[in-house]
Amino acid sequence: MDEPGFLALAEVERIAAEQSCSQIELDYWCENEDAAIFYKKLGFAVAREVTWKPL
């Protein structure tokens, strides 16, 4: 996988590992199915969902 997004996240993972981070968290809009597919390909799993209501 040599697309820019994959390369960028690989670098994030490398830096996080160097800093002894135990995980990476990220957010994306639930309507963004492309993002969900992209992150799943990279091994990310959904851990929680956030529900909100504009006032």
C-alpha positions in Angstrom: 0.0 0.0 0.0 1.8 3.1 -1.2 -1.1 5.6 -1.4 -0.3 8.9 0.4 -2.9 8.2 3.2 -1.4 4.8 3.9 2.1 6.2 4.0 1.1 9.1 6.3 -0.6 6.7 8.8 2.4 4.3 8.7 4.5 7.3 9.7 2.1 8.2 12.5 2.2 4.6 13.7 6.0 4.6 13.6 6.2 7.8 15.7 3.6 6.6 18.1 5.5 3.4 18.7 8.8 5.3 19.2 6.9 7.3 21.9 5.6 4.1 23.6 2.0 4.9 22.7 -0.3 2.0 23.2 -2.9 3.0 20.6 -3.9 5.5 18.0 -7.4 7.1 18.2 -9.1 9.0 15.4 -12.5 10.4 14.5 -14.4 10.5 11.2 -17.9 11.3 10.3 -20.2 8.2 10.3 -21.5 9.2 6.8 -17.9 8.9 5.5 -18.0 5.3 4.3 -14.7 5.7 2.4 -13.0 6.6 5.7 -14.5 3.6 7.5 -13.2 1.3 4.7 -9.8 3.0 4.6 -9.2 2.7 8.4 -10.5 -0.9 8.5 -7.9 -1.8 5.8 -5.3 -0.4 8.1 -6.4 -2.6 11.0 -8.5 0.0 13.0 -11.6 -1.2 14.7 -14.6 0.8 16.0 -14.4 1.1 19.7 -17.3 3.5 20.4 -19.8 5.7 18.7 -20.7 9.3 19.8 -24.2 10.6 19.5 -24.9 14.3 19.5 -27.7 16.8 18.9 -27.2 20.3 17.7 -28.9 23.0 19.7 
